[in-house]
């Protein structure tokens, strides 16, 4: 029962984080990854298919992979780069928690 509770708790955190990563809060340099984050949110709402959780995780992971080069580009200002790095860091933290929850 504790494993189920931990899974539920971490899934709730991930969902809250995903909602916070909407297009209005993403730094301008990360707007290109928003489509993957939105798809992950849609998949989070699909409770009928257990594989949706894994696909949502992969969407977020791909968003991070796409976001790293966007942050590294020299055309962004320092403030935007800092915000983008922070957003990617938060997303990576959430991904690690979700990965642990899925392996329970």
N, C-alpha and C positions, 0 to 999 in steps of 0.2 A: 504494500500500500504506500510505503514511503517513496518508492520509485515512481509510482503513478503521480503522486503529489509533486515530486521534483519535476517530472516531465511537464505537468500542467503549469507549474510556476514558471519554468523557463520558456515555455511556449508563450505564455502571457507576456513575459518581458520582451520576447522577440517581436510579438505583434505590436506592442506599444512602441518599440523602437522603429519598426517598419512604418508605422503611421507617422512618426516624427520625421522620417526621411522622405517626406513628400516633396514635390517639386518646389513648393514655396520656401522650404528650408534648405534645399540643396544650394551650395555655392554655384555661381554661374559656370565655373569650369567643369562641374560635374553634371550638368543638365543632360548630357548624352546618356548617362546611365539610369536616368529616371524611369525609362520604359521597363527596364529589368526589375527595378524595385517595385513598380506598380504591379507587374505581373506576379511577383512574389506575394504581394498583398492579396491579390485575387486568389491565388492558390491557398493562402492561409485560411481563407473563408470557406474553402471546399472541404467539408468534413466527411463527405461521402467516399472519398478516395484516399486511402492511406499514403499512396505514393506522392500525393500533392505536397506533403511536407518536405520530401526529399527534393522534388523539383523546385520548390520555393527556395530551399537552401542553395541549390545550384544556381538559381537566378541571382541571388544575392552575391554568391561567390564570383560569378561572372561579372557582375557590376563592379566589384572591387578590382578584379583583374583589368577591366576596361578603364577604371578610374585612375589607377596608378600612373599610367603614361600621361593622362590628362593633367594631373597635378604636376608632373615633372616638366611639362612644357614651360618654356621661358616667357611665353606671351602673357601669362597671368601676373596680376599684381601680388605683392607680398601678403596682403590681408586675405585675398581670395585663396591663395595657396595654403595659408594657415588654416582657414576654415575648411577647405577641402581635405587637408590632411587629417584634421580632427574628425570630420565626418567619416572618412574611410577607416580611421582608427576605431571609432565607435561601431561601425559596421563589422569590422573584423572581430571585435570583442563579442558582439552579439552572435556572429557565426561560430565562434569557438564554443560559446555556451550552448547553442543549438546543436552543434556536433556532439557535445557531451550528452545532451538530453536524448538525442536519437540513438545513442549507443547503449542507453540504459535498458 
